[in-house]
Amino acid sequence: MVDTKAECLTPEDVKARREADEPHSPVVRFGDDRPLRLDAGVDLRGLQIAYQTYGELNAARSNAILVCHALTGDQHAANLNPVTGKPGWWETLVGPGKPIDTERFFVICSNVLGGCMGTTGPASLRPDTGRAYGLEMPLVTIRDMVNAQAMLVDHLGIERLFCVAGGSMGGMQVLQWAASYPERMFAALPIATAARHSAQNIAFHEVGRQAVMADPEWHGGDYLNHKLTPHRGLAVARMAAHITYMSDQALHRKFGRRLQNRALPTFGFDADFQVESYLRHQGESFVQRFDANSYLYVTRAMDYFDLAEDYDGVLANAFRGSKTRFCVVSFTTDWLFPTEDSRAIVHALNASGASVSFAEIESDKGHDAFLLEEPELFAITRGFLDSAARAAGLPPLRAG
């Protein structure tokens, strides 16, 4: 029964809630006759996938790049986000004349399975009941996300992608694409990622999930049907996670120990320091655009990811015989997915005989560097895609 004494959803909650079922982006809906078989061993019926595209697909359908988003991203890679009104999360890299050039490539980005921006997830309404799935949504994996993307690519009439690219959890999807569908991609660009989630990263995710589940408004995951949302718990989860996205150098450069709008400490528990105020803002803004249960599901999908596990514990076996061209990129101050994780991928690709290049970029921005202004990343991406495009026989870049 709905708790009528509970606080109702805010207008921002309602706006985000509508995006879960009726997003401001194209959608493809698959009927009950086309279920998605999940790693959990169940068929997900009535699958909906929300996506955005940029640029034009050429006559040969050979210039498509699939961009895979990270944990808290969505399909709005290079357009204004309809919930926040802010630029797309990868507008630094995707767009006309940019490294992923939409005047040359047809770029696709979909909201992942389990997300909350139009692809089926725990915030979606169940077709059979009209109520939000909540925890009745089966758990999903990175491979499930990729299999759903493959269904979308099929729907768009594309037999082979020119490239699959992404950072962090998006990079995990790139690697899974390379293992599951090597014949369907010419090139792969996994950035700031790993072939399996570390114990430390699983631990950070568990702290975030427990923060969400400890919120009294979580209601065992059924909060949407109670017209509630666990804002406080999700905000704390975001604050804790955001620390992992930045380096110590970046935190020191941006904030140091500077006080927030005051000359002396309050000797209380207000946000005395600028870094405290920043984290609180990150938490408060996040809860307006992201579903708490989706946070549980997508973090769990990352935790379960261990690509070698499906190949007798040998990562190289995942890429055996692959003709895909790889470019692996890491950042020096990324302690969430350190360079050693990328080197493990490169070593496995070398052992499998795959074509691979590797770059470690000097940056003080931490894990979030792949989302920020990083000229070396831009140059590497542009150079790799241009080289791969020539090898694939795509038309050359326009003069000027």
C-alpha positions in Angstrom: 0.0 0.0 0.0 1.2 3.5 -0.8 2.3 5.6 2.2 0.1 8.6 1.8 2.0 10.4 4.5 5.3 10.2 2.6 6.7 13.1 0.6 5.7 13.0 -3.1 8.1 13.1 -6.0 9.5 16.5 -6.8 8.9 18.0 -10.3 12.5 17.0 -11.1 11.8 13.5 -10.0 8.7 13.4 -12.2 10.6 14.7 -15.2 13.3 12.1 -14.8 10.7 9.4 -14.2 9.0 10.2 -17.5 12.4 9.8 -19.3 12.5 6.2 -18.1 9.5 5.3 -20.3 9.0 8.1 -22.8 12.5 9.5 -23.4 13.4 12.5 -25.5 15.2 10.3 -27.9 14.4 7.6 -30.5 13.4 4.2 -29.1 13.1 0.8 -30.5 10.7 -1.7 -28.8 11.0 -5.4 -29.3 7.9 -7.5 -28.9 7.4 -10.5 -26.7 8.5 -12.7 -29.7 12.0 -11.2 -29.5 13.1 -11.6 -25.8 16.6 -10.9 -24.6 18.1 -13.9 -22.9 20.0 -12.6 -19.8 23.0 -14.1 -18.1 20.8 -14.5 -15.1 19.0 -17.3 -17.0 15.7 -15.5 -17.7 14.1 -14.0 -20.8 13.5 -10.2 -20.7 10.4 -9.5 -22.8 9.1 -6.2 -24.0 12.7 -4.7 -24.2 12.9 -1.0 -25.0 16.2 0.7 -26.1 16.6 4.4 -26.2 19.3 5.9 -28.3 20.7 8.9 -30.2 22.5 9.1 -33.5 24.7 11.8 -34.9 25.9 12.2 -38.5 24.7 10.2 -41.5 25.1 6.5 -42.3 26.9 6.1 -45.7 25.4 4.1 -48.5 27.7 1.1 -47.7 26.6 1.3 -44.0 30.3 1.1 -43.2 30.9 4.3 -41.2 29.0 3.6 -38.0 30.7 4.1 -34.6 29.0 2.8 -31.4 29.8 4.9 -28.4 29.3 3.2 -25.1 28.6 5.3 -22.0 30.0 4.9 -18.5 28.2 4.2 -15.2 26.2 7.4 -14.8 26.1 8.3 -18.5 23.2 7.9 -21.0 22.5 8.1 -24.7 22.9 11.9 -24.8 26.6 11.9 -25.7 26.7 14.9 -27.9 23.4 16.8 -27.5 21.7 18.7 -24.6 20.5 16.4 -21.9 16.7 16.7 -21.7 16.7 16.3 -17.9 19.6 18.6 -16.9 19.8 20.9 -19.9 23.6 20.5 -19.9 25.8 19.5 -22.9 26.2 15.8 -23.7 28.7 13.9 -21.7 31.2 13.4 -24.6 30.8 16.6 -26.5 34.6 17.1 -26.1 35.2 14.2 -28.4 32.0 13.7 -30.5 30.8 16.2 -33.0 31.5 18.0 -36.4 35.2 18.3 -36.9 36.0 16.6 -33.5 38.0 13.4 -33.1 34.9 11.3 -33.5 33.8 13.4 -36.4 30.1 13.3 -37.1 30.7 14.8 -40.5 32.5 11.6 -41.4 31.0 9.0 -39.1 27.6 7.9 -38.1 27.7 7.8 -34.3 25.2 5.7 -32.2 24.9 5.9 -28.5 22.2 4.0 -26.5 21.2 4.0 -22.9 22.4 0.8 -21.3 20.2 -2.0 -20.3 19.3 -1.4 -16.6 19.6 2.4 -17.2 17.0 5.0 -16.4 16.8 7.2 -19.6 14.5 5.1 -21.7 16.1 1.7 -22.0 14.4 -1.0 -19.9 15.6 -0.8 -16.3 14.2 -0.9 -12.8 12.6 2.5 -13.2 10.6 1.3 -16.3 7.0 0.3 -16.1 6.4 -3.4 -16.4 4.3 -4.1 -19.5 2.2 -6.6 -17.6 1.4 -4.6 -14.5 2.0 -0.9 -15.3 4.1 -0.6 -12.1 7.8 0.2 -12.0 9.9 -3.0 -12.0 12.0 -2.0 -9.0 13.9 -5.1 -7.7 11.6 -7.4 -9.8 13.9 -6.4 -12.7 16.4 -9.3 -13.3 20.0 -8.4 -12.6 22.0 -7.6 -15.8 25.6 -7.9 -16.9 27.9 -6.1 -19.2 27.3 -8.9 -21.7 23.6 -8.4 -21.5 24.1 -4.7 -22.2 26.2 -5.5 -25.3 23.7 -8.1 -26.5 20.9 -5.5 -26.3 23.1 -3.1 -28.2 23.6 -5.7 -30.9 19.8 -6.0 -31.2 19.7 -2.2 -31.7 22.5 -2.3 -34.3 20.6 -5.1 -36.2 17.4 -2.9 -36.0 19.4 0.0 -37.7 20.4 -2.4 -40.5 24.1 -2.3 -39.8 25.9 -5.6 -40.2 29.4 -4.4 -39.1 30.4 -1.4 -37.0 33.4 0.5 -38.0 34.4 1.1 -34.4 33.1 0.6 -30.8 34.5 3.2 -28.4 34.0 4.1 -24.7 35.6 4.8 -21.4 35.3 3.2 -17.9 32.2 1.0 -18.0 31.9 2.0 -21.6 35.3 0.5 -22.1 34.1 -2.7 -20.5 31.4 -2.8 -23.1 34.0 -2.3 -25.9 36.0 -5.3 -24.7 32.8 -7.4 -24.4 31.9 -6.4 -28.0 35.4 -7.5 -29.1 34.9 -10.9 -27.4 31.3 -11.5 -28.3 31.0 -10.0 -31.8 34.6 -9.8 -33.2 33.3 -10.2 -36.8 30.9 -7.2 -36.3 33.5 -4.5 -35.6 36.6 -3.3 -37.4 38.1 -1.2 -34.6 37.9 -0.9 -30.9 38.8 2.0 -28.6 38.7 1.0 -24.9 39.7 4.0 -22.7 40.4 4.1 -18.9 39.0 0.6 -18.3 39.8 -3.0 -17.3 38.9 -6.5 -18.3 37.6 -7.2 -14.8 36.5 -5.1 -11.8 38.9 -5.0 -8.9 38.1 -5.9 -5.3 38.7 -2.3 -4.4 36.2 -1.1 -6.9 33.7 -3.7 -5.9 34.1 -2.4 -2.3 33.5 1.2 -3.3 30.3 0.1 -5.1 29.1 -1.8 -2.1 29.4 1.3 0.0 27.3 3.2 -2.4 24.7 0.5 -2.7 24.4 0.3 1.1 24.0 4.0 1.3 21.0 3.8 -1.1 19.5 0.8 0.7 19.9 2.4 4.1 17.7 5.4 3.1 14.3 5.0 4.7 12.6 6.1 1.5 14.1 3.2 -0.5 11.3 0.9 0.6 13.0 -2.3 -0.4 13.4 -0.9 -3.9 9.7 -0.1 -4.4 10.0 3.6 -3.8 8.6 4.8 -7.1 5.4 2.9 -6.5 5.3 4.8 -3.2 5.9 8.1 -5.0 9.2 8.5 -3.3 12.9 8.5 -4.1 15.9 7.8 -1.8 17.6 11.2 -2.4 19.8 11.2 0.6 21.2 7.7 0.2 21.8 8.1 -3.6 23.5 11.5 -3.0 25.9 9.9 -0.5 26.6 7.1 -3.0 27.4 9.6 -5.7 29.7 11.6 -3.3 31.7 8.6 -2.4 32.0 7.5 -6.1 32.9 10.9 -7.3 36.0 10.9 -5.1 37.3 7.9 -7.0 36.9 9.7 -10.3 39.4 12.4 -9.4 43.1 12.3 -8.5 44.6 13.7 -5.3 46.4 16.2 -7.5 43.1 17.4 -9.1 41.5 17.7 -5.7 44.4 19.7 -4.4 44.6 21.9 -7.4 40.8 22.7 -7.4 40.2 22.9 -3.7 43.2 22.3 -1.4 42.1 23.1 2.1 40.3 26.4 1.2 37.2 27.3 3.2 33.9 27.8 1.5 32.7 31.4 1.7 34.1 32.0 5.1 37.3 33.2 6.8 37.2 30.9 9.8 35.8 27.4 10.4 32.4 27.1 12.0 33.4 24.4 14.5 30.4 22.5 13.3 29.4 20.1 10.6 28.4 22.5 7.9 30.4 22.4 4.6 33.3 24.4 5.9 35.7 23.3 3.1 35.2 24.0 -0.6 35.7 20.3 -1.4 32.8 19.4 1.0 30.5 21.9 -0.7 31.6 20.5 -4.1 30.8 16.9 -3.2 27.4 17.9 -1.7 26.6 19.7 -5.0 27.6 16.6 -7.0 25.3 14.4 -4.8 22.4 16.8 -5.0 22.5 17.3 -8.7 23.0 13.6 -9.4 19.7 12.6 -7.7 17.7 14.8 -10.1 18.8 12.8 -13.1 19.5 9.2 -12.0 17.4 6.4 -10.6 18.6 4.9 -7.4 17.8 1.3 -8.4 19.5 1.8 -11.7 22.6 2.8 -9.7 22.4 -0.6 -7.9 21.9 -2.5 -11.1 24.6 -0.9 -13.2 27.2 -0.9 -10.4 26.5 -4.6 -9.9 26.9 -5.3 -13.6 30.4 -3.7 -13.4 31.2 -5.8 -10.4 30.3 -9.0 -12.2 32.5 -8.2 -15.2 35.4 -10.5 -15.6 36.0 -11.2 -19.2 38.7 -13.9 -18.7 36.3 -15.9 -16.6 34.4 -17.1 -19.6 37.6 -18.2 -21.3 39.1 -20.6 -18.8 40.6 -17.7 -16.9 42.9 -16.7 -19.8 42.1 -13.2 -21.1 44.0 -13.7 -24.4 41.5 -16.5 -25.3 38.7 -13.8 -25.4 40.4 -12.2 -28.3 41.8 -15.3 -30.1 41.7 -14.9 -33.8 40.3 -11.4 -33.7 40.9 -9.2 -36.7 39.8 -6.1 -34.8 42.2 -3.2 -34.5 42.6 -2.0 -31.0 43.8 1.2 -29.4 44.0 1.1 -25.6 44.3 4.3 -23.6 45.0 4.9 -19.9 45.8 7.9 -17.7 48.7 8.3 -15.3 46.6 9.4 -12.3 43.7 7.1 -12.8 43.6 5.0 -9.6 40.1 3.6 -10.3 41.3 1.9 -13.5 45.1 2.3 -13.3 47.5 1.8 -16.2 48.3 -1.7 -15.1 44.7 -2.7 -16.0 45.2 -1.4 -19.5 48.6 -3.1 -19.8 46.9 -6.4 -18.9 44.5 -5.9 -21.8 47.4 -5.1 -24.1 49.4 -8.1 -23.1 46.4 -10.3 -23.7 45.8 -8.8 -27.1 49.4 -9.3 -28.0 49.3 -12.9 -26.8 46.2 -13.5 -29.0 47.9 -12.0 -32.1 45.6 -9.0 -32.3 46.6 -5.7 -33.7 46.9 -3.2 -30.8 48.4 0.1 -30.0 48.7 1.6 -26.5 49.0 5.0 -25.0 49.4 6.1 -21.4 48.5 9.8 -21.2 50.2 12.1 -18.6 47.3 13.8 -16.8 46.5 15.0 -13.3 42.8 14.8 -13.8 42.4 11.2 -12.6 39.8 8.8 -14.0 37.5 11.5 -15.3 40.2 12.6 -17.8 38.5 10.7 -20.6 35.5 13.1 -20.2 37.5 16.3 -20.0 39.7 18.5 -22.2 42.7 16.3 -22.9 44.5 17.3 -26.1 46.6 14.2 -26.2 43.5 12.0 -26.0 41.9 14.0 -28.8 45.0 13.5 -31.0 45.3 9.8 -30.3 41.6 9.2 -31.0 41.7 11.2 -34.2 44.9 9.5 -35.4 43.6 6.0 -34.6 40.3 6.5 -36.3 41.9 8.1 -39.3 44.3 5.2 -39.7 41.6 2.6 -39.2 39.3 4.4 -41.7 42.0 4.2 -44.3 42.5 0.5 -43.6 38.8 0.0 -43.8 38.5 1.8 -47.1 36.4 4.7 -45.9 36.7 8.0 -47.8 39.5 10.3 -46.6 39.1 13.3 -44.4 38.0 16.4 -46.2 40.7 19.0 -46.9 40.7 21.9 -44.5 
